[in-house]
Amino acid sequence: MKLRITYIFFALMVGAFLFLSNAGGRASSQSEGNTGAPNDNGNGNRTCQTCHNNGAFAITPTLEITDAAGTVITDNFNPGETYNVKMTIDATGNPVGYGFQITSLNAAQGSDGTPVNTWANVGTNIQVATLGTGRQYAEQSALSSSNEFTMEWTAPADGTVTFYYGGNATNDNGNTNGDNAVMGSMSLDSNPDAINELERILALEIFPNPVSNVLNLRTNAQATNTYDFQLFDQNGRQVSTAKLMIPSGENIAPIEVANLPTGIYNLILSDGKNQIAKKMLKL
């Protein structure tokens, strides 16, 4: 009897651990994407809706992407531009909390593609996880009392980007019974007429890449100006920030990166209106 009770207690503890871990997002707790993106996971490409599907909540997840002027983007993105992303989960009834997960691929709807891992400046109820597949997911850091999740995302150089996402409303009863989730997706195409003004003004190149100690920013600026330099790790955390004065003409600005852990980083250079995004591999 004692062994049986111990076994049952252990099983209940394992189940509770798994549930509580998922409350913080499955990419972080289970190393699994559940957005419905192609090849998201090896479990039948299950989604948030696979488990959270028998509740009384009628929910509507809404993905809104806006530029720096507050204009909602529905068709085209400008290469290298940073956008504000807001996920709102509206629900009938009285959910106790909310969760979500989102990823973006540089590919058309339904096609696998290169991950666009540029999530940054995420809200306090969000965490970012990068899996072994190379894909980056933004998701709830814990069960959120707010139904809004905000973050920034920087567009790639070209092509089509598809966002895959899911929103969940939960009753927080210790399992998935009574919860509901809905999946969605949204595609944007690169604006063929867009010119990244900052790219034209600076002609920025970075080297060496991969880098071990010092990263060099080579520019051929049309005018002297001061720029905001930011470096984000794979989880969207800012690891470095500085003001860089870049003189006109050809110049090289060295950036010390020797103390950074090995990994992929997103480098952002901004003049307050436009941004240049580069990927850096730290050895």
N, C-alpha and C positions, 0 to 999 in steps of 0.2 A: 504493500500500500504506500509505504513511504517513497519507494522508487517511482511509483506511478504518479504520485502527487508532485514529486520533484520534476518529472518529465513534463507533466502538463504545465507546471509553473514556468519551466524553461521555454516551452513552445509558445506560451502566451507572451513571455518577455521578448522572444525573437519577433513575433508578429507585431508587438507594440513598437519595437525598434524600427522595423521596416516601415510601418505606417508613419512614425514620427520623422524618419529620414525623408520619406517622400513629401512630407509637409513642407520641406525646404527645397523641393525640386528634384526631379529624378536624374537630371544631368549631373548634379553635384553629389547626390547620395548614391545613385545606382549606375553612374556613367552611361546613361541611356538617353537618347533623344526620343521624344514622343510627340513631335510636331506634325507628323504626316509627310515630312520631306522624303524624297526617294532615298532608300537605303538608310533610313534613320536609325534602325537597330536590327539585330538579328533575331528578333522575336516576332516574326510575322509583321514587322513594321507597325506594331501596336502604337496607339496614340493615347492621349489623356482620356479620350472618350471610351477606350476599351474597358477601363475599370470604372470610371465615374459616369454612369449612364442610367441609373435607375431612380434618380431623385425627383422631387416635385418642383425643383427650380427650373424655370424656362429662362435660359441665359442667352445673351448676345454679346460676343466679344467683338470689339471694334478697334481696328488698327488705324491710327491717324498719324501721318507723316507731314511735318511742316518745315518750311525753310526758315532762315533767320528773320525774315519779315513777317512770319506767321501765316504765310500762304500754304494752304493744304495741297500736297503733291499727290496726284492721282494717276499720272501717265508717264512722266519723264523725270529723270534725275540729272543733275549737272555733275560731271565727273569730278571727284575730289572734294565735293561740297559736303559739309556736315549738316545733318538734319536732326530735328527733334522728333522723337518717336514716343507716342503715347498709346498704351493698351488700356482700354476701358472694358470692364466686364459688368454689363447690366444684367440684373436678374430679378425675376419676380419672387415673391415670398420673402423670407428673412434669413439669408445665408449668414453663417457665423463668420466666414472668411472666404478669401479668394486666392487663386493661384494662376500662374500662366507659364508658358514657355514659348520662345521664339528663336528662330535661326534664319539666316539669309544665305542664298546660294547665287553665284554668278551664272545663272542658267535660266532657260525658259521654264514655264510651268510644267511640272511632271518630269523634268530632266535633272539628272545628277550634274553637279558642277562644283567649281571651286568655292569654298566657303568665303564669305565676306566678313572677316572677323574684326570688326571695327566698333563694337559696342563700347561705349565709354560714358563717364559721368552719369552713372546709373543712380536711380533713386535709392533711398535707404531701405526699401523693402525688396530690393533686387540684388541678385548675385549673378556673376557670369562664370560659366564653366567651359573649358576647352577640353574636348575628349580626345582619345587616341586616334580617332578618325580625322582629326584636324578641324572638325567643326566646333564652332563656338555657339553656346546657347545662353541667352539671358532668361532668367526665371525668378520666381519668388525666393527670397532668402529664408522665409518662414511663412506660415499661414498669415496672410495679410488682412487686416481689418478694413483697409482701403481697397476699393475696386479699381483704382488707377495705378498704373505703373509707367514711369517716365524714364527715358534714357536718350543718349545721342548715338547716331550712327553715321559713319562717313562712307560715301558712295565710292565704288571702284572706278577705274579709268574708262571703262566702256562696257558694252554688252547689255544683257538683260539681267535684272535681279529679281528673284522671287523670294518673298518672305513667307515662311510657314509658321503657323502659330496655333495655340490652343488656349482657351480660357476655362477656368473651373470655379464653380461655386460649391461650397461645402458646408455641411452641418457640424463638422468637427466632432463626430460621435465615436471616433477611434477606428473607423474603417471607411471603405468607400461607399457603403450603403447610404442612400439618401442624397448623394452628390450628383452633380451634372456637369458635363464638359461639352464644349462645342469647338470644332476645329475650323480653321480658315486659312486662306492664302491670298497673296496680293503680288502682282508683278509690275515692275517699272522698267522702262527702257531708257538707255542713255540718250540724252538730248543731242541729236546730231549737230545742232547749231551752237551748242554751248562751248564756250571757251573759258577755261579756268584762267582768269586774269592774273592770278598770282603765279601760276606756272609760267605764263608768258613774261611776266616782269622779272622773275628770279632765275628761271632756267635751272632749278635745283636738281642736283645729283648727290647721292650719298655713296661713300666708299670708305674702306672695303666693306663688303657685305656678302658673306658673313664677316663679323667683326669680333675681335677678342678684347682689345683695350681701348682704342680711340677711334671713334667714328668721325669721318670728315664730311662736312656739308660744303659742297662746291657750288658756288653761285656765280652768275653773271648778271648782276642786278642793273636795272635801268636807272635806279636812283637809290640814294641812301635812305634807309628806313629802319625802324625797330619792329621786331616781330615777336610773337608769342611762340615759344618752343615747348612742346609737351611730348612726353613719352608714356605710352600705356602698355601694360603687360597683357598676356593672353586672356586674363580674367577681367580686363577692362579697368584695372586699377592704375591710377596715375603714379608713375614711379619717378618722374623727373619733370621739372618745369623751370623755365628761365626766360628772360628777356634777351633777345639777340639783336644787336645792332649790326646790320649788314650794309657795308659801304657799296657804292656803285662800282660797276666794273667786275672783273674776275677776282674772286676771293675764296679762301678756304677757311671754314670755322671748325676747329676740332672740338669734339664732345667726348668727355671721359665716360666710358661705360664699363670699365674693368670690373667694378664691384657688382654689376648686375648679374643675377642668376642666368644660366643658359636658358634660351627660349626665343620665341618670336615676339617682337614688339612692334607697336604701331607708332610711328613718328608723325606728329602733326605740327605744321608750321602755319601760323595764321596772322593776317593783318587786321583782324576784327571783322572783315567782310567775307574774304575768301580763305580757303585752306588748301594746303597740299598735304596729302597723306602718302607715306612711304612705309613699307614693311622692312624691318631690320631683324636679322638673325644673329643673336648673341651666342658665341661659342663658349 
